[in-house]
Amino acid sequence: MDIFGNFSALIGEKRKRKVSLSEESDFQYQDVTLEGQSRIEETQTSRLSIYLKLIILIIFIAIGSKLFYLQVINASKSFNLAEGNRIRPRSILSSRGVITDSKGVWLARNKPSFALGVYPSDLPRKKTEREDLLNKISALAKISKDEIKQKIEANGEFSIDLTILKANLPREEALILEEEVAGLPGVVISKRAIREYKSDSGLAHIMGYTGIISSDELAKNPNYLMSEEFGKAGIEKYYQTELRGDPGIEQVEVDSRGRIIQVLKDFNNLQPIGGNNLVLNIDYDLQQKMTEKLVSGIQSAGPEVNSGVAVAMNPQTGAVLGMVSVPFYDNNIFQGEINKSEYKRLLEDPSLPLLNRATMGTYPPGSIIKIVTAAAGLQEGIITKNTSIETPQEIVIGEWKFPDWKYHAGMSNVTRAIAESNNIFFYAVGGGWDKIKGLGPDVLRNYLSTFGFGAKSGVDLSSEASGLVPGPEWKKNYKGENWYLGDTYHVAIGQGDLLVTPIQMVKALSAVANGGRLLRPQILKEITDVDGNVVRNYSTEVERDNFISAENISIVQQGMREAVLYGSGRILADLPVSSAAKTGTAQFFNNQKTHAWFECYAPYENPEIALVVLVEGGGGGYEVASPIAHEILQWHFSR
């Protein structure tokens, strides 16, 4: 009898003892009743016993089946897991955003590429095994073991992120390597995307380029991956965050040697999100034409002339329509594995093709700065539209002579002085002479600063120079010399220590063209997401307004218009639209050479394009720079 039967008998015996003490009449009644209850209880207890036995049996069967599955059927897999199999996250790079011109022409896009990489955390931990593996990688990939070590150590010897050892592999080499590295722990051939650029029209200086993120960049951006492309220059660098996107994550199972067994589907995976696309204000067709005409003009200036700049901007909005710096380079050489010999050639080239002269080149502006000097003199009341003086061939102050580039017969006022580029008149406006009091160095300097000189223009590129607006304090601090009247004269006509960038000059020119609004130059037009929806529109940014009255600005405009009608800018007279212009010839190299400058805008009544052209060491602005501007505008308004 089992434990449940013995327990029932014990209960029945106790009840019989209790009944024997009762009266006889009661005994019969109670005896019958207790006997029935006993039978019921025995039946219920029996059923409970069966249920408990079944439950226990089922539990033992389940445990036994699981043990049999793990120890017999799945013994091999369980052994591998016990030896070190593990699941780990692996980052998936996002697709970088595409860059197009204002009409949708691609300027930067992605193309497939292959790279040899390693996951440092999956490399052997034992020193001898690790060294053997690095030797194998070195022999297969034809890169030194020291270089491999340096890259691994820079990214962390036990990092779970991919470290790129050799990028931009040719497809054939990648396929061969993929077979040869198969089975090597932590070594992979990574399929990734690299940039492809249009670089035929000097666009490299605008676009910049990307490369694998450096250790310094990674330290400043800890949320980035070690194998990510990162903007190194130009638009690629300035809008890095917008272009990047969001990397994804997938879970992979690796064995104890770091070899991938499988990618686990639907296991906390996160799909990457592509970066935003950029639409620029750059007009690719105009950019091409500006490049063509600038290169042709430079070549015609003589064998010693090899560099120049052309910048076009919409003076109503600040949109940069074109920007060319010659010589330029092909930014595709920086994608994937850098062509070191080509890069070395660029670095050693004395013409500095890597330099964006439009934003980083600083030059004396020569006579094109006279539009600022004129506006300052009018605004301060130093001159009016009707102020006229007779200007000699030169001004003599003591032992010093300040000549004009040619003799201007008769009386000259401000509009004629702009049209004919009269140095004597602007010496007087800047420093005083005859009946003109002069602005003086501090007031002149303040107005130059107000027009944006001496500070970065704010254009959306990663590198830009500030130029220099000199004054008495600056000269004392940096040269240890006093400021003289001749210094003011020189600054007033764009000479001396005054230095400007072409982008600053087109910014100031646009302020004159649009009636007195100083606008921030802007290359970006809009940002769109991967589906083409507009994320952000560029809006005109007015840095300064009403600093020159509309009446005084119109007088300066009239002088520039007269330069086209009968002055030094007559070359533009045959354009299909009206225009305004100013020439400039800036001395440098101890006055032995001259830069050729030309600035203009059109149409005169309602400007849509402002253009500045510079040919370094090209000679006279009216001889070399103005024909280039003429051909660009002729094409622009005839297309």
URNORDA-V609445 format. One line per field, one symbol per residue. burial: 1 if it has 16 or more other ideal C-beta (glycine too) atoms within 10 Angstrom, else 0. A space follows every 10 residues. Layout:
# URNORDA-V609445
burial = ???
This chain:
# URNORDA-V609445
burial = 0000000000 0000000000 0000000000 0000000100 0000000000 0000000000 0000000000 0000000000 0000000001 1011011111 1100001111 0011111111 1111000001 0011001100 1010000100 1100100010 1111111110 0001001101 1001111111 0101111110 1111111111 1110001100 0001111111 1111111111 0111101001 1111100101 0000000010 0101111111 1111111111 1111101100 1000111111 1111111111 1111111111 1111111010 0000010000 0011111111 1111111111 1111111111 0110001110 1000100000 0101000100 0111111111 1111111111 1110011111 1011111101 1111011111 1101101111 1101100000 0010111111 1111111111 1111111111 1111111110 1111111100 0000000100 0010001100 0111111111 1111001110 1100101111 1111111100 0001111111 1101001111 1111111111 1111111111 111111000
